[in-house]
């Protein structure tokens, strides 16, 4: 999978939509040379 496709999938993720009082908005920071990807959603108003 290409990095751009992966980022699009992450940005479009709504897996926790039923658990949050607002629309999920995954925040992503990417460096192409990095070999490890860690992602998650922390509920909070700051992102929204």
C-alpha positions, 0 to 999 in steps of 0.5 A: 500500500502506498503511503498516500493511500494509507494516509487517506484510509487513516483520515477516513477512519470512523471506527470509534464514531459510535463512542465519541460525541463528535465526528472522529478526526484522526491526527497524523504526523508522517515522516516517509523515512520512518519504519514504524506507524503508531496511530490512535484517537484520543477524544478531546476538543482540542483536535475538533 
